[in-house]
């Protein structure tokens, strides 16, 4: 098991495994510069983000003994909610390690789904170390947010849906990227599509890693960002490998470009996108995606945002 790598077949098996447990999100049409672009709104997924896919796939692969011992995860919110919801449905105890500055709306939703929450300080503590210690103490299964084959393959089921909905692979998919579980999974699902990832400026370690051909961390000190879901300081060999082998490339977007994309999504697509969920759309709107062929797909990956912050962004007072 230790040498397993995510695969195209694994993604397709995951799609069958989680069928009925997640929402098949529609493709929304967007006419952009004379072309028809499709928006995949995973902000409309149950729990408000794509993370339920990977969480469900991972937990459904646990044996009965592991289910009894429970699971531990670490997350700023979307993976936390995905694990909490999937665990609650399956009668599994879930403990989530969350940063103390995680958005309140994500904390409340995770707690409402029955998970125990343990807070930590992003600046002084390691969520990975805390999660590993808790899992060891409790005999629980640690479920990383992206450095896990089953999680990656579960997230990639978005790509399976896209191909089924379009009747074939799109020429290009633009995808938000934090740790790369979503984009790596979609790259495996759609090997005939070009893959472009989008990250916040200063947190574009996957973009730089792909350009260099090897993994590099986020350069410190990293700037503040509203994209809490994408604050991964070092990506995984599993996700980097999937994207590197797919020939993926990346771009970075500014906080202002993200805010503009969120406002655009609300006004023109009638969807709520959180900052991290809007970076791919920001890349398109800001002209950073380069040539975007007709029929390309942009993933909006999540919509869990504090209502007050969202109002500020929509009115321009928070920019």
Secondary structure, 3 states (H helix, E strand, C coil): CCCCCCCHHHHHHHHHHCCCCCCCCCEEEEEECCEEEEEEEHHHCHHHECHHHHHHHHHHCCCHHHHHHCEEEECCCHHHHHHHHHHHHHCCCEEEEEECCCCHHHHHHHHHCCCEEEEECCCCCCHHHHHHHHHHHHCCEECCCCCCHHHHHHHCHHHHHHHHHHCCCCCEEEEECCCCHHHHHHHHHCCCCEEEEEEECCCCHHHHHHHHCCCCCCCCCCCCCCCHHHCCCCCCHHHHHHHHHCCCEEEEECHHHHHHHHHHHHHHHCCCCCCHHHHHHHHHHCCCCCCCCCCCEEEECECCCCHHHHHHHHHCCCC
